[in-house]
């Protein structure tokens, strides 16, 4: 039998870039069938940062939410057709249904801790209908306590300007053991401060007030933190309390998506990105994993920075997309990532 090589330029089996594949000998047909079936699913799976989450033990009425983050890694636009849950104890939703290259979306799983109790599991099925059909299954697990209630179900700071402190209170109620106590509150965030005060104790009914302060040094971006109540119950000594909100640094990026234009092989093009903030700030670093993009970040502290982004086209005609990440002294998430794109054209003539 002769050995030969077949080069396949993939445009239909999996979405994304124009990748060459090499298949040898008599295995050509079998490889095509297997890769088509696997590709129909794996291209979607690999977009997710995680596909399972265990909430652990949570109180009744507590907010229990997890965001399954996924990123469109491909050239084609991505569309989520729908999402469903195998159990009424969990309600899924999709924050953004259509994603362009390198855009990030979230499948939000919310547990119904008021109507369900005890150990629960659910499978969330995410259906993609563009650019190809695929289903991704996400798994969640939770154990909902019926004897401990949070009211409200989380510490929600809402939207705040950076540098502003805030305070919230929630009630923690227990019914059952007359000697039940909360011994301490644990937090991994230096900008959160928690205090406990017992407000009632009668028979088997115990109630605490949890006071949570957000300090002015909280970093910009979304808050997705957690406090842990440490109790004297050996069966479930820890009770998580979700803390969320958003600290706005009031930073704007123009343009949010940077198109370098159509570039001939071997030539360069430079575009500008303007970053503004309410107060003076420094750009610590501007990086891009694609070496064809070079970012010139200005020095010094000011409220407006102009970044020069230069793209050098190589010899192969293609569509190019890459992220530019900017680190500042305003906080890790103060400046959103910029997606830079370019079209490398065929050589003239």
C-alpha positions in Angstrom: 0.0 0.0 0.0 1.3 3.4 -0.9 1.6 6.1 1.8 0.3 9.5 0.8 -0.5 12.8 2.5 -3.8 14.6 2.2 -3.8 18.3 3.2 -7.2 19.5 4.3 -7.9 23.2 4.8 -10.6 23.1 7.4 -13.6 25.5 6.9 -16.5 23.2 7.8 -15.6 20.6 10.4 -14.7 23.2 13.1 -15.0 26.9 13.2 -12.1 29.2 13.4 -8.8 29.9 11.6 -7.8 28.3 8.3 -5.8 25.4 9.8 -4.0 22.8 7.6 -4.2 19.1 8.7 -2.2 16.2 7.5 -3.6 12.6 7.4 -1.6 9.6 6.3 -2.5 6.4 4.4 -5.6 4.2 4.7 -6.8 6.0 7.8 -7.9 9.0 5.8 -11.6 8.2 5.7 -11.8 7.0 9.3 -10.0 10.1 10.5 -12.4 12.4 8.7 -15.4 10.8 10.3 -14.0 10.7 13.8 -12.6 14.3 13.6 -15.9 15.6 12.3 -17.9 14.1 15.2 -15.4 15.1 17.9 -14.9 18.6 16.4 -18.6 19.2 16.4 -18.5 19.0 20.2 -14.9 19.8 21.3 -14.7 23.2 19.6 -17.5 24.3 21.9 -16.2 22.6 25.1 -12.8 24.3 24.9 -14.3 27.8 25.0 -15.3 27.3 28.7 -13.0 28.1 31.6 -14.9 25.6 33.8 -17.8 23.2 33.2 -18.7 22.2 36.7 -19.2 24.0 40.1 -20.0 22.8 43.6 -21.6 25.5 45.8 -21.1 23.4 48.9 -23.4 24.1 51.9 -25.5 27.3 51.6 -28.2 28.8 53.8 -31.8 28.9 52.8 -32.6 32.2 51.1 -28.9 32.8 50.4 -27.9 34.0 46.9 -26.1 31.2 45.2 -24.9 32.2 41.7 -22.1 31.1 39.5 -21.0 32.4 36.2 -19.6 29.9 33.6 -17.3 32.1 31.5 -16.7 31.2 27.9 -14.8 33.0 25.1 -15.2 32.9 21.4 -11.8 31.6 20.2 -12.7 31.6 16.5 -13.0 33.9 13.5 -16.7 33.3 13.0 -19.4 35.0 15.1 -20.8 32.8 17.9 -24.4 32.6 18.8 -26.1 30.9 21.8 -29.4 29.5 20.8 -30.6 28.7 24.3 -29.9 27.1 27.7 -32.0 24.7 29.8 -31.7 23.1 33.2 -32.5 19.5 34.2 -33.8 20.7 37.6 -36.1 23.5 38.8 -33.6 24.1 41.6 -31.4 26.0 39.2 -32.3 28.7 36.7 -29.8 29.4 33.9 -29.5 32.4 31.7 -27.1 33.8 29.1 -25.7 37.3 29.6 -24.8 37.9 25.9 -25.9 35.6 23.1 -23.8 36.8 20.2 -20.0 37.0 20.5 -17.4 38.2 18.1 -13.8 37.0 18.0 -12.3 37.0 21.6 -15.4 38.4 23.1 -16.4 36.8 26.4 -19.9 35.7 27.5 -21.3 34.0 30.6 -23.9 31.3 31.4 -25.3 32.4 34.8 -26.5 29.6 37.1 -28.8 30.8 40.0 -29.9 28.3 42.6 -33.4 28.6 44.1 -32.5 28.4 47.7 -35.9 29.5 49.0 -38.0 26.7 47.5 -35.6 23.8 47.6 -33.6 22.2 50.5 -31.0 19.4 50.9 -28.5 18.1 48.4 -29.3 19.0 44.8 -27.6 18.6 41.4 -28.5 20.0 38.0 -27.2 19.7 34.4 -27.3 22.9 32.4 -27.3 22.3 28.6 -26.0 25.2 26.5 -27.0 25.1 22.8 -24.9 26.8 20.2 -26.5 27.3 16.7 -23.9 29.4 15.0 -21.4 29.0 13.4 -22.0 25.3 14.0 -24.4 23.3 16.1 -23.1 22.0 19.4 -24.3 21.3 23.0 -22.2 21.8 26.1 -23.3 20.4 29.4 -22.4 22.2 32.7 -22.8 20.5 36.1 -23.7 22.2 39.4 -24.1 20.7 42.9 -25.4 22.4 46.1 -26.5 21.4 49.6 -29.2 23.9 50.9 -29.6 24.1 54.7 -33.2 24.5 56.0 -32.2 25.7 59.5 -30.2 28.8 58.5 -31.7 31.7 56.7 -30.0 34.8 55.2 -32.2 38.0 54.7 -31.4 39.4 52.2 -29.6 36.5 50.5 -26.3 38.4 49.8 -24.3 41.5 50.5 -25.0 43.7 47.5 -23.1 47.0 47.2 -24.5 47.8 43.8 -22.5 50.2 41.7 -20.0 52.6 43.4 -17.4 55.0 42.3 -13.8 54.1 43.2 -12.6 55.6 46.4 -16.1 55.6 48.1 -16.7 53.4 51.1 -20.1 51.8 51.8 -21.9 49.6 54.3 -24.5 46.9 54.1 -26.4 44.8 56.7 -28.0 41.3 56.5 -29.8 39.1 59.1 -28.7 35.6 59.8 -31.4 33.5 61.4 -31.1 29.9 62.9 -33.9 27.6 64.1 -33.1 24.4 65.9 -30.2 24.1 68.4 -30.5 26.6 71.3 -26.7 26.6 71.7 -26.0 27.5 68.0 -23.5 30.3 67.6 -21.5 32.1 65.0 -17.9 32.2 66.4 -16.3 34.4 63.7 -16.4 35.7 60.1 -13.6 34.9 57.6 -12.8 37.0 54.6 -9.9 36.8 52.0 -10.5 40.4 50.7 -8.5 43.1 52.6 -11.0 45.8 51.5 -13.9 44.0 53.3 -14.6 44.4 57.0 -17.3 42.4 58.8 -18.8 42.6 62.3 -21.3 40.4 64.0 -24.0 41.4 66.6 -26.4 38.9 68.2 -29.9 40.5 68.1 -32.1 37.7 69.5 -31.9 34.3 71.3 -34.9 32.5 72.6 -35.2 28.7 72.8 -34.1 27.3 69.5 -34.4 30.7 67.7 -31.1 32.7 67.2 -30.6 35.8 65.1 -27.5 37.8 64.2 -26.9 41.0 62.3 -24.0 40.9 59.9 -22.5 44.3 59.1 -20.2 44.5 56.1 -18.1 47.5 55.2 -16.5 48.1 51.8 -13.4 50.2 52.2 -12.4 53.0 50.0 -9.3 51.1 48.8 -11.4 48.5 46.9 -10.0 47.9 43.4 -11.9 48.9 40.3 -14.0 46.2 38.6 -16.6 43.6 39.5 -16.7 42.4 43.1 -17.3 38.6 43.3 -16.2 37.8 46.9 -17.4 35.7 49.7 -17.5 35.9 53.5 -17.6 32.7 55.5 -19.5 32.4 58.8 -17.7 30.0 61.2 -20.3 28.3 63.5 -20.1 25.7 66.3 -22.1 23.2 64.3 -19.8 20.3 63.5 -22.1 19.0 60.7 -21.8 22.3 58.8 -19.3 24.6 60.4 -19.1 27.1 57.5 -21.8 29.1 55.9 -20.8 31.2 52.8 -22.2 34.7 52.2 -21.9 36.2 48.7 -20.6 39.7 48.4 -20.9 41.5 45.1 -21.0 44.8 43.4 -19.1 47.0 40.9 -16.5 49.6 41.6 -16.3 52.1 38.7 -13.0 53.8 37.9 -14.8 55.9 35.2 -12.3 54.8 32.5 -13.2 55.1 28.8 -11.4 53.5 25.9 -11.8 54.8 22.4 -12.1 52.9 20.2 -13.2 49.8 22.2 -12.4 47.6 19.2 -9.4 48.6 17.1 -9.5 47.8 13.4 -6.0 48.3 11.7 -7.5 48.0 8.2 -6.4 46.1 5.2 -2.6 45.7 5.2 -0.4 44.4 2.5 2.2 41.8 3.4 5.5 43.3 4.7 4.0 46.7 5.5 3.1 48.4 8.7 0.2 50.5 9.9 -0.2 52.5 13.2 -3.5 53.4 14.9 -4.1 55.2 18.2 -6.1 54.3 21.3 -7.2 57.0 23.8 -7.8 56.1 27.4 -9.4 58.6 29.8 -10.2 58.5 33.5 -11.6 60.8 36.2 -8.2 61.2 37.8 -4.6 60.9 36.7 -3.2 57.4 36.4 -0.2 55.5 35.1 0.0 52.8 32.5 2.2 50.1 34.0 2.2 47.7 31.0 0.5 47.1 27.6 1.0 43.7 26.2 -0.3 41.6 23.2 0.5 37.9 22.8 0.6 38.3 19.0 4.1 39.8 18.2 2.8 41.4 15.0 1.2 44.0 17.3 3.5 46.4 19.1 2.0 48.8 21.7 3.9 52.0 22.7 2.6 53.0 26.1 3.3 56.6 27.2 5.0 57.2 30.6 3.9 59.5 33.4 0.7 60.0 35.2 -2.2 61.9 33.5 -5.9 61.6 33.0 -5.6 61.0 29.3 -3.2 58.6 27.6 -2.7 58.0 23.8 -1.4 54.5 23.0 0.2 53.9 19.6 -0.5 50.4 18.2 1.6 49.3 15.3 0.8 46.2 13.2 3.3 44.5 10.9 1.8 42.2 8.3 3.5 38.9 7.5 3.5 37.2 4.1 0.4 35.0 4.6 -3.0 36.6 3.7 -5.4 36.1 6.7 -7.8 37.6 9.2 -6.0 38.6 12.4 -7.5 39.2 15.8 -5.7 39.6 19.1 -6.3 41.0 22.6 -4.3 44.0 24.0 -4.2 43.9 27.8 -3.5 47.2 29.6 -2.3 47.3 33.3 -2.7 50.5 35.2 -2.3 51.7 38.8 -6.1 52.0 39.0 -6.6 48.3 39.5 -6.5 45.0 37.6 -9.9 45.4 35.9 -10.0 49.2 35.5 -9.3 49.2 31.8 -11.0 46.6 29.6 -9.1 44.5 27.2 -9.0 45.8 23.6 -9.5 43.5 20.6 -7.3 44.5 17.7 -8.1 43.1 14.2 -6.5 43.4 10.8 -6.9 41.9 7.3 -3.7 40.9 5.6 -4.4 41.1 1.9 -2.8 39.1 -1.0 0.3 40.6 -2.5 -0.4 43.2 -5.2 0.0 42.0 -8.8 
